[in-house]
Amino acid sequence: MHKVTNMKELCAYVEAKKRKQAHKHSEILKIYGRCTGFTNKEYKQIKHSQKSSFPKQYKAAYNKIWRW
């Protein structure tokens, strides 16, 4: 962390930090490319749990039995 003593130094520090972060981000984009969402084929390959149809109100894991 850079020690800042006045507002001008703070503004310069923030500006330099923003430029450094922007450069780092552009370098990552050169390597990996832009972020994109899943294609339909990729999305269908992902296994995910769906909403459960059973009531959770009577299960021990969902009530106050485990909360001390």
Sequence and secondary structure as in RCSB ss.txt:
>XXXX:A:sequence
MHKVTNMKELCAYVEAKKRKQAHKHSEILKIYGRCTGFTNKEYKQIKHSQKSSFPKQYKAAYNKIWRW
>XXXX:A:secstr
     SHHHHHHHHHHHHHHHHHHHHHHHHHH       HHHHHH        S  TTSGGGSGGG  
